[in-house]
Amino acid sequence: MSDTPDAPVAADEPPRPNRVDGRRLRSERTRRLIIEAYMALVRETGQMPTALQIAERAGYSVRSVFERFPDLTALRIAVTDYAIAEGRASGVLRDLDADRLTRIKSQVEQRGSGCERWLPLWRVLSADAAHSADLQQRIRMIRQLVVMRMEMMFRPELSAVSDDTRKKIVLALEALLDFESWARMRELYGLSFDEASAVWVKSIDRLLPTASSGP
Amino acid sequence: MTSAASAPGVDGRRQRSERTRQLIIEAYLALLREDPHIPTSARIAERAGYSVRSVFERFPDLLALRIAATDHAFALGNAQAPLRDLDGDRPTRIRSQVQTRAQTCENWLPLWRALNANHGDSAELKARIKLMRTAIMQRLETMYRPELSALDERERRNILIALEALTDFESWARMREDYGLPIEQARVVWIETIDRLLPPTPGA
């Protein structure tokens, strides 16, 4: 598959919305395929791919890659934004009104699946974040989203304690549910998905206070 | 020269060579603390006050130097963190464990990060990371033996995994760097949450 260059528009022709829309759609599709190629390569190798690898995998030329992204850092940022959007779309809050154990299990299922899917990309981004303020900002955003989700899922329990205690518990939950915490269970200790989930479920249950009221 | 006469000379040379080796390792560790990127041989040599050739006379390649530096750091870290208060009550043991672990994180976080980010495909470096994690788990198990001994093996393992995650280097780094907690406040977070994670102390 090769890249299709944008056709030039004659100066004396009136604008043709359909053609412009078609070009924009093709360009957007190319951009998305490049992003998906980057993510696929990271998942397969756990390494930061080169421009040539990305272009080959996406089916375009290296030039096409750099026509859409001024440099690889810009591509990395676009990949991160894409991953954040996909993660948010697939991580819909569920069981918010359920009993404590159901909420804990729901949170662990979602977070465990997220770690399985996004760990390689997370590692590549984290390892290289020192070079880019934009990447650091996105890493902070991902962490904030994880924390916000926990605070919503465990609102009945967290609202029953002082602000100070709540902050400490949230810090501990964040450490417990970190990407690398999941990775150690799966890679270093050889736990299955269900065994690793059970560790988290039990630990969250120990860390969370008793809710003042409600289910 | 007779062997009796040469022994002190040989010992002196060996000592000087060992000292050079040690200074190269210390230069490597100092550079890593300042910058998480793996230093070049030229920078290491410059910092240690030797030539690049001297570096490669002591270490066949930079990987060998990294492994030696990791071993040195591990030995030093262990020496700085003796087990204390093993017979103390539960709050004393938790405080003691947190104090030691926090100090280790403060001292060794830059090296730990560099080691994890740059181990590449080196089986030897990966083995050392595993060894360090095993040592952390063993220390946790020893410190909280009264609480853990009443549990079955799986439950004990699960709590140790959670304790390790809670007191991981990056957990400490988040509290200190991202949330800006002073050392004492960060310690309190760990103390209170370890207390929540641990099962009741038998006979207490």
Interface residues (C-beta under 8 A of the other chain):
Chain A: A127 A130 R140 R143 T165 K168 I169 L171 A172 E174 A175 L176 D178 E180 S181 R184 M185 L188 Y189 A198 V199 W200 K202 S203 R206 L207
Chain B: P36 A117 K130 R133 E155 R157 N158 I159 I161 A162 E164 A165 L166 D168 E170 S171 R174 M175 D178 Y179 V188 V189 E192 T193 R196 L197
